[in-house]
Amino acid sequence: MGSLSRKPKREHLEGGNFMSETKIVGVDIGYGFLKVFSEDKTVVIPSVIGNSVELTFEFRKGSDLKHIEVEYDGTKYFVGEMAILQSTHPYRSLSVDRTNDIVTAVMLLTGLALVSEEKEASFTVVTGLPVKDFTLFKQTYINTFSGKHTITVNGEKRTLHIKKVVVVPQPYGTFCDGLLKEDGEVDSNFAKNHVGIIDIGYKTSDIIQFDDLNYLERFSSTSANGISSIYKDVSNYLSTKHSIYKEDYQLEECVQDGYLKIRNGRIDLSEVIGEAKRSLAKKISTEVKSLWGNLPEVEVVIVTGGGGSLLHLELMELLGDDVVLSPEPQIANVRGYWRWGVYLSEAEDVS
């Protein structure tokens, strides 16, 4: 990581050459949601795209995150909630290698366009990969994302120059979110800790450790268990018990609220969701205990990721009452990616 004693100067963050030429962004193209974080804007939208259709009537129209239509490589798409609501064929990518995936390309470029108001803008992108995929796909991500890209968002053509791509193991973002303060200072108390991070994602979960700023490879891995299993259980329950058929991306509010609204009231889903959460937490905690033979030595255990809020209490019961939830766990990684990017820019500037 290099020296962590440097403090980024505010003039470099706000008005220096680096920021005036290149916007630093943290990007997480998750299976469930796209998260993009910059100094002045945060974007979170479902990682879903679909065919664009001509709408004969629109009650609300604008450039908000619920109304996104893009044109990329000669094809028009609805993105995020617009795709879920209006596309006849909405879909998300669940493939392991997503570097040549149209969903990944559209989501990345849409996210960058949404955090910058300029018609032509330059970026340093900091992103993450699951622990097991990091070595395999790191260079491919750099090669694929780098360069000049064009995309039209809600009728406005945007030219995006990705000048630099930094790829890290995914939960490293949450580590940097705790390690680096907003003013660029290193939190010396956090830096001394032996930290374990459980990053709960949609399709997979990452388990990772750091001790005195050292990444511990042998205690870090990727689990095949993610919150998609909860959505699957809810979907199966609705189809078998109520003849209601829902795709995973249509169940976000149901899982968060614990019920599905229907014409004559609501269907209580709290029991099936609770059982699914407990089952998933048991699987993940078993993997954590197996991988972390040194668990009693881990001073801080952090639960993070899009599924962090869902499973925090269950994991506390299984791993200990001192297991903490990262602040705003859905964006903890991308916020940390951004902080790491700012730190690196300062290190380059003063070297």
Contacts in CASP RR format, 6 or more apart in sequence:
PFRMAT RR
TARGET T0000
AUTHOR 0000-0000-0000
METHOD contacts of the structure
MODEL  1
MGSLSRKPKREHLEGGNFMSETKIVGVDIGYGFLKVFSEDKTVVIPSVIG
NSVELTFEFRKGSDLKHIEVEYDGTKYFVGEMAILQSTHPYRSLSVDRTN
DIVTAVMLLTGLALVSEEKEASFTVVTGLPVKDFTLFKQTYINTFSGKHT
ITVNGEKRTLHIKKVVVVPQPYGTFCDGLLKEDGEVDSNFAKNHVGIIDI
GYKTSDIIQFDDLNYLERFSSTSANGISSIYKDVSNYLSTKHSIYKEDYQ
LEECVQDGYLKIRNGRIDLSEVIGEAKRSLAKKISTEVKSLWGNLPEVEV
VIVTGGGGSLLHLELMELLGDDVVLSPEPQIANVRGYWRWGVYLSEAEDV
S
1 213 0 8 1.000
2 347 0 8 1.000
3 347 0 8 1.000
4 179 0 8 1.000
4 186 0 8 1.000
4 191 0 8 1.000
4 213 0 8 1.000
4 343 0 8 1.000
5 186 0 8 1.000
6 343 0 8 1.000
6 346 0 8 1.000
6 347 0 8 1.000
6 350 0 8 1.000
7 183 0 8 1.000
7 184 0 8 1.000
7 185 0 8 1.000
7 186 0 8 1.000
7 346 0 8 1.000
8 183 0 8 1.000
8 184 0 8 1.000
8 342 0 8 1.000
8 343 0 8 1.000
8 345 0 8 1.000
8 346 0 8 1.000
9 346 0 8 1.000
10 183 0 8 1.000
12 18 0 8 1.000
12 19 0 8 1.000
12 345 0 8 1.000
12 346 0 8 1.000
12 349 0 8 1.000
13 19 0 8 1.000
13 39 0 8 1.000
13 342 0 8 1.000
14 39 0 8 1.000
17 349 0 8 1.000
18 24 0 8 1.000
18 345 0 8 1.000
18 348 0 8 1.000
18 349 0 8 1.000
19 39 0 8 1.000
19 345 0 8 1.000
21 122 0 8 1.000
22 122 0 8 1.000
22 123 0 8 1.000
22 124 0 8 1.000
22 163 0 8 1.000
22 164 0 8 1.000
23 38 0 8 1.000
23 39 0 8 1.000
23 115 0 8 1.000
23 116 0 8 1.000
23 121 0 8 1.000
23 122 0 8 1.000
23 123 0 8 1.000
23 124 0 8 1.000
24 38 0 8 1.000
24 39 0 8 1.000
24 123 0 8 1.000
24 124 0 8 1.000
24 126 0 8 1.000
24 338 0 8 1.000
24 341 0 8 1.000
24 342 0 8 1.000
24 345 0 8 1.000
25 36 0 8 1.000
25 37 0 8 1.000
25 38 0 8 1.000
25 112 0 8 1.000
25 115 0 8 1.000
25 123 0 8 1.000
25 124 0 8 1.000
25 125 0 8 1.000
25 126 0 8 1.000
25 338 0 8 1.000
26 36 0 8 1.000
26 37 0 8 1.000
26 38 0 8 1.000
26 125 0 8 1.000
26 126 0 8 1.000
26 127 0 8 1.000
26 334 0 8 1.000
26 335 0 8 1.000
26 336 0 8 1.000
26 337 0 8 1.000
26 338 0 8 1.000
26 341 0 8 1.000
27 34 0 8 1.000
27 35 0 8 1.000
27 36 0 8 1.000
27 37 0 8 1.000
27 108 0 8 1.000
27 111 0 8 1.000
27 112 0 8 1.000
27 125 0 8 1.000
27 126 0 8 1.000
27 127 0 8 1.000
27 334 0 8 1.000
27 337 0 8 1.000
28 34 0 8 1.000
28 35 0 8 1.000
28 36 0 8 1.000
28 127 0 8 1.000
28 128 0 8 1.000
28 170 0 8 1.000
28 333 0 8 1.000
28 334 0 8 1.000
28 337 0 8 1.000
29 47 0 8 1.000
29 98 0 8 1.000
29 104 0 8 1.000
29 107 0 8 1.000
29 108 0 8 1.000
29 127 0 8 1.000
30 47 0 8 1.000
30 201 0 8 1.000
30 202 0 8 1.000
31 47 0 8 1.000
31 92 0 8 1.000
31 93 0 8 1.000
31 94 0 8 1.000
31 201 0 8 1.000
31 202 0 8 1.000
31 203 0 8 1.000
31 228 0 8 1.000
32 46 0 8 1.000
32 47 0 8 1.000
32 92 0 8 1.000
32 201 0 8 1.000
32 202 0 8 1.000
32 249 0 8 1.000
33 44 0 8 1.000
33 45 0 8 1.000
33 46 0 8 1.000
33 47 0 8 1.000
33 202 0 8 1.000
33 306 0 8 1.000
33 330 0 8 1.000
34 43 0 8 1.000
34 44 0 8 1.000
34 45 0 8 1.000
34 46 0 8 1.000
34 47 0 8 1.000
34 107 0 8 1.000
34 108 0 8 1.000
34 110 0 8 1.000
34 111 0 8 1.000
35 42 0 8 1.000
35 43 0 8 1.000
35 44 0 8 1.000
35 330 0 8 1.000
35 331 0 8 1.000
35 333 0 8 1.000
35 334 0 8 1.000
36 42 0 8 1.000
36 43 0 8 1.000
36 44 0 8 1.000
36 111 0 8 1.000
36 112 0 8 1.000
36 114 0 8 1.000
36 115 0 8 1.000
36 334 0 8 1.000
37 43 0 8 1.000
37 331 0 8 1.000
37 334 0 8 1.000
37 335 0 8 1.000
37 336 0 8 1.000
37 337 0 8 1.000
37 338 0 8 1.000
38 115 0 8 1.000
38 116 0 8 1.000
38 338 0 8 1.000
39 338 0 8 1.000
39 342 0 8 1.000
40 115 0 8 1.000
41 114 0 8 1.000
41 115 0 8 1.000
42 115 0 8 1.000
42 331 0 8 1.000
42 334 0 8 1.000
43 65 0 8 1.000
43 111 0 8 1.000
43 114 0 8 1.000
43 115 0 8 1.000
44 65 0 8 1.000
44 330 0 8 1.000
44 331 0 8 1.000
45 65 0 8 1.000
45 68 0 8 1.000
45 79 0 8 1.000
45 80 0 8 1.000
45 81 0 8 1.000
45 110 0 8 1.000
45 111 0 8 1.000
46 80 0 8 1.000
46 81 0 8 1.000
46 83 0 8 1.000
46 84 0 8 1.000
46 92 0 8 1.000
46 249 0 8 1.000
46 252 0 8 1.000
47 80 0 8 1.000
47 92 0 8 1.000
47 93 0 8 1.000
47 103 0 8 1.000
47 107 0 8 1.000
48 79 0 8 1.000
48 80 0 8 1.000
48 83 0 8 1.000
48 84 0 8 1.000
48 90 0 8 1.000
48 91 0 8 1.000
48 92 0 8 1.000
48 103 0 8 1.000
48 249 0 8 1.000
49 77 0 8 1.000
49 78 0 8 1.000
49 79 0 8 1.000
49 80 0 8 1.000
49 83 0 8 1.000
49 87 0 8 1.000
49 90 0 8 1.000
49 91 0 8 1.000
49 92 0 8 1.000
49 102 0 8 1.000
49 103 0 8 1.000
49 106 0 8 1.000
49 107 0 8 1.000
50 77 0 8 1.000
50 78 0 8 1.000
50 79 0 8 1.000
50 83 0 8 1.000
50 87 0 8 1.000
50 89 0 8 1.000
50 90 0 8 1.000
50 91 0 8 1.000
51 76 0 8 1.000
51 77 0 8 1.000
51 78 0 8 1.000
51 87 0 8 1.000
51 88 0 8 1.000
51 89 0 8 1.000
52 69 0 8 1.000
52 76 0 8 1.000
52 77 0 8 1.000
52 78 0 8 1.000
52 87 0 8 1.000
53 78 0 8 1.000
53 86 0 8 1.000
53 87 0 8 1.000
53 88 0 8 1.000
55 86 0 8 1.000
60 66 0 8 1.000
60 67 0 8 1.000
61 67 0 8 1.000
62 154 0 8 1.000
63 154 0 8 1.000
65 80 0 8 1.000
65 81 0 8 1.000
65 114 0 8 1.000
66 81 0 8 1.000
66 82 0 8 1.000
67 82 0 8 1.000
67 154 0 8 1.000
68 78 0 8 1.000
68 79 0 8 1.000
68 80 0 8 1.000
68 81 0 8 1.000
68 82 0 8 1.000
68 110 0 8 1.000
68 114 0 8 1.000
68 153 0 8 1.000
68 154 0 8 1.000
69 76 0 8 1.000
69 77 0 8 1.000
69 78 0 8 1.000
69 79 0 8 1.000
69 82 0 8 1.000
69 153 0 8 1.000
69 154 0 8 1.000
69 155 0 8 1.000
70 76 0 8 1.000
70 77 0 8 1.000
70 79 0 8 1.000
70 106 0 8 1.000
70 109 0 8 1.000
70 110 0 8 1.000
70 151 0 8 1.000
70 152 0 8 1.000
70 153 0 8 1.000
70 154 0 8 1.000
71 77 0 8 1.000
71 151 0 8 1.000
71 152 0 8 1.000
71 155 0 8 1.000
72 102 0 8 1.000
72 105 0 8 1.000
72 106 0 8 1.000
72 109 0 8 1.000
72 151 0 8 1.000
72 152 0 8 1.000
77 83 0 8 1.000
77 106 0 8 1.000
78 86 0 8 1.000
78 87 0 8 1.000
78 90 0 8 1.000
79 106 0 8 1.000
79 107 0 8 1.000
79 110 0 8 1.000
83 90 0 8 1.000
84 90 0 8 1.000
84 249 0 8 1.000
84 250 0 8 1.000
90 247 0 8 1.000
90 249 0 8 1.000
91 103 0 8 1.000
92 103 0 8 1.000
92 249 0 8 1.000
93 101 0 8 1.000
93 102 0 8 1.000
93 103 0 8 1.000
93 104 0 8 1.000
94 203 0 8 1.000
95 101 0 8 1.000
96 133 0 8 1.000
97 137 0 8 1.000
97 140 0 8 1.000
98 104 0 8 1.000
99 137 0 8 1.000
99 140 0 8 1.000
99 141 0 8 1.000
99 144 0 8 1.000
100 144 0 8 1.000
106 151 0 8 1.000
108 125 0 8 1.000
108 145 0 8 1.000
109 149 0 8 1.000
109 151 0 8 1.000
109 158 0 8 1.000
109 160 0 8 1.000
110 151 0 8 1.000
110 153 0 8 1.000
112 121 0 8 1.000
112 123 0 8 1.000
112 125 0 8 1.000
112 160 0 8 1.000
112 162 0 8 1.000
113 151 0 8 1.000
113 153 0 8 1.000
113 158 0 8 1.000
113 160 0 8 1.000
114 153 0 8 1.000
116 123 0 8 1.000
116 158 0 8 1.000
116 160 0 8 1.000
119 156 0 8 1.000
119 157 0 8 1.000
119 158 0 8 1.000
119 159 0 8 1.000
120 158 0 8 1.000
120 159 0 8 1.000
120 160 0 8 1.000
120 161 0 8 1.000
121 158 0 8 1.000
121 159 0 8 1.000
121 160 0 8 1.000
121 161 0 8 1.000
122 160 0 8 1.000
122 161 0 8 1.000
122 162 0 8 1.000
122 163 0 8 1.000
123 160 0 8 1.000
123 161 0 8 1.000
123 162 0 8 1.000
123 163 0 8 1.000
124 162 0 8 1.000
124 163 0 8 1.000
124 164 0 8 1.000
124 165 0 8 1.000
124 166 0 8 1.000
124 341 0 8 1.000
124 345 0 8 1.000
125 145 0 8 1.000
125 162 0 8 1.000
125 164 0 8 1.000
125 165 0 8 1.000
125 166 0 8 1.000
126 165 0 8 1.000
126 166 0 8 1.000
126 167 0 8 1.000
126 168 0 8 1.000
126 337 0 8 1.000
126 338 0 8 1.000
126 340 0 8 1.000
126 341 0 8 1.000
127 141 0 8 1.000
127 145 0 8 1.000
127 165 0 8 1.000
127 166 0 8 1.000
127 167 0 8 1.000
127 168 0 8 1.000
127 337 0 8 1.000
128 134 0 8 1.000
128 167 0 8 1.000
128 168 0 8 1.000
128 169 0 8 1.000
128 170 0 8 1.000
128 172 0 8 1.000
128 173 0 8 1.000
128 333 0 8 1.000
128 337 0 8 1.000
129 137 0 8 1.000
129 138 0 8 1.000
129 141 0 8 1.000
129 167 0 8 1.000
129 168 0 8 1.000
129 169 0 8 1.000
129 170 0 8 1.000
130 169 0 8 1.000
130 170 0 8 1.000
130 204 0 8 1.000
130 206 0 8 1.000
130 222 0 8 1.000
131 169 0 8 1.000
131 170 0 8 1.000
131 171 0 8 1.000
131 206 0 8 1.000
131 207 0 8 1.000
131 208 0 8 1.000
131 220 0 8 1.000
131 221 0 8 1.000
131 222 0 8 1.000
132 221 0 8 1.000
132 222 0 8 1.000
133 222 0 8 1.000
134 167 0 8 1.000
134 168 0 8 1.000
134 169 0 8 1.000
138 167 0 8 1.000
141 165 0 8 1.000
141 167 0 8 1.000
142 165 0 8 1.000
142 167 0 8 1.000
145 162 0 8 1.000
145 165 0 8 1.000
146 162 0 8 1.000
146 163 0 8 1.000
146 164 0 8 1.000
146 165 0 8 1.000
147 161 0 8 1.000
147 162 0 8 1.000
147 163 0 8 1.000
148 159 0 8 1.000
148 160 0 8 1.000
148 161 0 8 1.000
148 162 0 8 1.000
149 159 0 8 1.000
149 160 0 8 1.000
149 161 0 8 1.000
149 162 0 8 1.000
150 157 0 8 1.000
150 158 0 8 1.000
150 159 0 8 1.000
150 160 0 8 1.000
151 157 0 8 1.000
151 158 0 8 1.000
151 160 0 8 1.000
152 158 0 8 1.000
166 337 0 8 1.000
166 340 0 8 1.000
166 341 0 8 1.000
166 344 0 8 1.000
168 337 0 8 1.000
168 340 0 8 1.000
169 206 0 8 1.000
169 208 0 8 1.000
169 215 0 8 1.000
169 220 0 8 1.000
170 199 0 8 1.000
170 206 0 8 1.000
170 333 0 8 1.000
171 197 0 8 1.000
171 199 0 8 1.000
171 206 0 8 1.000
171 208 0 8 1.000
171 304 0 8 1.000
171 333 0 8 1.000
172 208 0 8 1.000
172 215 0 8 1.000
172 340 0 8 1.000
173 332 0 8 1.000
173 333 0 8 1.000
173 334 0 8 1.000
173 335 0 8 1.000
173 336 0 8 1.000
173 337 0 8 1.000
173 339 0 8 1.000
173 340 0 8 1.000
174 197 0 8 1.000
174 199 0 8 1.000
174 302 0 8 1.000
174 304 0 8 1.000
174 305 0 8 1.000
174 326 0 8 1.000
174 329 0 8 1.000
174 332 0 8 1.000
174 333 0 8 1.000
174 336 0 8 1.000
175 195 0 8 1.000
175 197 0 8 1.000
175 208 0 8 1.000
175 210 0 8 1.000
175 336 0 8 1.000
176 336 0 8 1.000
176 337 0 8 1.000
176 339 0 8 1.000
176 340 0 8 1.000
176 343 0 8 1.000
177 326 0 8 1.000
177 327 0 8 1.000
177 332 0 8 1.000
177 333 0 8 1.000
177 335 0 8 1.000
177 336 0 8 1.000
177 339 0 8 1.000
178 187 0 8 1.000
178 190 0 8 1.000
178 326 0 8 1.000
178 336 0 8 1.000
179 186 0 8 1.000
179 187 0 8 1.000
179 190 0 8 1.000
179 191 0 8 1.000
179 213 0 8 1.000
180 186 0 8 1.000
180 187 0 8 1.000
180 336 0 8 1.000
180 339 0 8 1.000
180 340 0 8 1.000
180 342 0 8 1.000
180 343 0 8 1.000
181 187 0 8 1.000
182 339 0 8 1.000
184 339 0 8 1.000
184 342 0 8 1.000
184 343 0 8 1.000
184 346 0 8 1.000
190 300 0 8 1.000
191 212 0 8 1.000
191 213 0 8 1.000
192 212 0 8 1.000
193 299 0 8 1.000
193 300 0 8 1.000
194 209 0 8 1.000
194 210 0 8 1.000
194 211 0 8 1.000
194 212 0 8 1.000
194 297 0 8 1.000
194 298 0 8 1.000
194 299 0 8 1.000
194 300 0 8 1.000
195 209 0 8 1.000
195 210 0 8 1.000
195 211 0 8 1.000
195 298 0 8 1.000
195 299 0 8 1.000
195 300 0 8 1.000
195 301 0 8 1.000
195 302 0 8 1.000
196 207 0 8 1.000
196 208 0 8 1.000
196 209 0 8 1.000
196 210 0 8 1.000
196 219 0 8 1.000
196 292 0 8 1.000
196 298 0 8 1.000
196 300 0 8 1.000
196 301 0 8 1.000
196 302 0 8 1.000
197 206 0 8 1.000
197 207 0 8 1.000
197 208 0 8 1.000
197 209 0 8 1.000
197 210 0 8 1.000
197 301 0 8 1.000
197 302 0 8 1.000
197 304 0 8 1.000
198 205 0 8 1.000
198 206 0 8 1.000
198 207 0 8 1.000
198 284 0 8 1.000
198 288 0 8 1.000
198 301 0 8 1.000
198 302 0 8 1.000
198 303 0 8 1.000
198 304 0 8 1.000
198 315 0 8 1.000
199 205 0 8 1.000
199 206 0 8 1.000
199 207 0 8 1.000
199 208 0 8 1.000
199 304 0 8 1.000
199 305 0 8 1.000
199 333 0 8 1.000
200 226 0 8 1.000
200 227 0 8 1.000
200 284 0 8 1.000
200 303 0 8 1.000
200 304 0 8 1.000
200 305 0 8 1.000
200 306 0 8 1.000
200 307 0 8 1.000
200 308 0 8 1.000
200 310 0 8 1.000
200 311 0 8 1.000
201 226 0 8 1.000
201 227 0 8 1.000
201 305 0 8 1.000
201 306 0 8 1.000
201 307 0 8 1.000
201 308 0 8 1.000
202 226 0 8 1.000
202 227 0 8 1.000
202 228 0 8 1.000
202 306 0 8 1.000
202 307 0 8 1.000
203 226 0 8 1.000
203 228 0 8 1.000
204 222 0 8 1.000
204 223 0 8 1.000
204 224 0 8 1.000
204 225 0 8 1.000
204 226 0 8 1.000
205 222 0 8 1.000
205 223 0 8 1.000
205 225 0 8 1.000
205 226 0 8 1.000
205 284 0 8 1.000
206 220 0 8 1.000
206 221 0 8 1.000
206 222 0 8 1.000
206 223 0 8 1.000
207 219 0 8 1.000
207 220 0 8 1.000
207 221 0 8 1.000
207 222 0 8 1.000
207 223 0 8 1.000
207 287 0 8 1.000
207 288 0 8 1.000
207 291 0 8 1.000
207 292 0 8 1.000
208 215 0 8 1.000
208 216 0 8 1.000
208 219 0 8 1.000
208 220 0 8 1.000
209 215 0 8 1.000
209 216 0 8 1.000
209 219 0 8 1.000
209 220 0 8 1.000
209 292 0 8 1.000
209 298 0 8 1.000
210 216 0 8 1.000
219 291 0 8 1.000
219 292 0 8 1.000
219 293 0 8 1.000
219 294 0 8 1.000
220 291 0 8 1.000
221 287 0 8 1.000
221 291 0 8 1.000
223 283 0 8 1.000
223 284 0 8 1.000
223 287 0 8 1.000
225 280 0 8 1.000
225 283 0 8 1.000
225 284 0 8 1.000
225 287 0 8 1.000
226 280 0 8 1.000
226 284 0 8 1.000
226 307 0 8 1.000
227 255 0 8 1.000
227 280 0 8 1.000
227 306 0 8 1.000
227 307 0 8 1.000
227 310 0 8 1.000
227 311 0 8 1.000
228 248 0 8 1.000
229 276 0 8 1.000
229 279 0 8 1.000
229 280 0 8 1.000
230 255 0 8 1.000
230 273 0 8 1.000
230 276 0 8 1.000
230 277 0 8 1.000
230 280 0 8 1.000
230 310 0 8 1.000
231 248 0 8 1.000
231 251 0 8 1.000
231 255 0 8 1.000
232 248 0 8 1.000
233 272 0 8 1.000
233 273 0 8 1.000
233 275 0 8 1.000
233 276 0 8 1.000
234 246 0 8 1.000
234 251 0 8 1.000
234 254 0 8 1.000
234 255 0 8 1.000
234 269 0 8 1.000
234 272 0 8 1.000
234 273 0 8 1.000
234 276 0 8 1.000
235 245 0 8 1.000
235 246 0 8 1.000
235 247 0 8 1.000
235 248 0 8 1.000
235 251 0 8 1.000
237 269 0 8 1.000
237 272 0 8 1.000
238 244 0 8 1.000
238 245 0 8 1.000
238 246 0 8 1.000
238 260 0 8 1.000
238 267 0 8 1.000
239 245 0 8 1.000
239 246 0 8 1.000
242 267 0 8 1.000
244 260 0 8 1.000
244 262 0 8 1.000
244 267 0 8 1.000
246 254 0 8 1.000
254 260 0 8 1.000
254 269 0 8 1.000
255 269 0 8 1.000
255 273 0 8 1.000
255 310 0 8 1.000
258 268 0 8 1.000
258 269 0 8 1.000
258 270 0 8 1.000
258 273 0 8 1.000
259 266 0 8 1.000
259 267 0 8 1.000
259 268 0 8 1.000
259 269 0 8 1.000
259 270 0 8 1.000
260 266 0 8 1.000
260 267 0 8 1.000
260 269 0 8 1.000
277 310 0 8 1.000
277 311 0 8 1.000
277 314 0 8 1.000
278 314 0 8 1.000
280 311 0 8 1.000
280 314 0 8 1.000
281 311 0 8 1.000
281 314 0 8 1.000
281 315 0 8 1.000
281 317 0 8 1.000
281 318 0 8 1.000
282 318 0 8 1.000
284 311 0 8 1.000
284 315 0 8 1.000
285 315 0 8 1.000
285 318 0 8 1.000
285 319 0 8 1.000
288 295 0 8 1.000
288 319 0 8 1.000
289 295 0 8 1.000
289 319 0 8 1.000
292 298 0 8 1.000
295 319 0 8 1.000
300 324 0 8 1.000
301 319 0 8 1.000
301 320 0 8 1.000
301 322 0 8 1.000
301 323 0 8 1.000
301 324 0 8 1.000
302 323 0 8 1.000
302 324 0 8 1.000
302 325 0 8 1.000
302 326 0 8 1.000
303 311 0 8 1.000
303 312 0 8 1.000
303 315 0 8 1.000
303 323 0 8 1.000
303 324 0 8 1.000
303 325 0 8 1.000
303 326 0 8 1.000
303 329 0 8 1.000
304 325 0 8 1.000
304 326 0 8 1.000
304 329 0 8 1.000
304 332 0 8 1.000
304 333 0 8 1.000
305 326 0 8 1.000
305 329 0 8 1.000
305 330 0 8 1.000
305 332 0 8 1.000
305 333 0 8 1.000
306 329 0 8 1.000
306 330 0 8 1.000
307 329 0 8 1.000
307 330 0 8 1.000
308 325 0 8 1.000
308 326 0 8 1.000
308 329 0 8 1.000
309 325 0 8 1.000
309 329 0 8 1.000
309 330 0 8 1.000
312 323 0 8 1.000
312 325 0 8 1.000
312 329 0 8 1.000
315 323 0 8 1.000
316 323 0 8 1.000
326 332 0 8 1.000
328 335 0 8 1.000
END
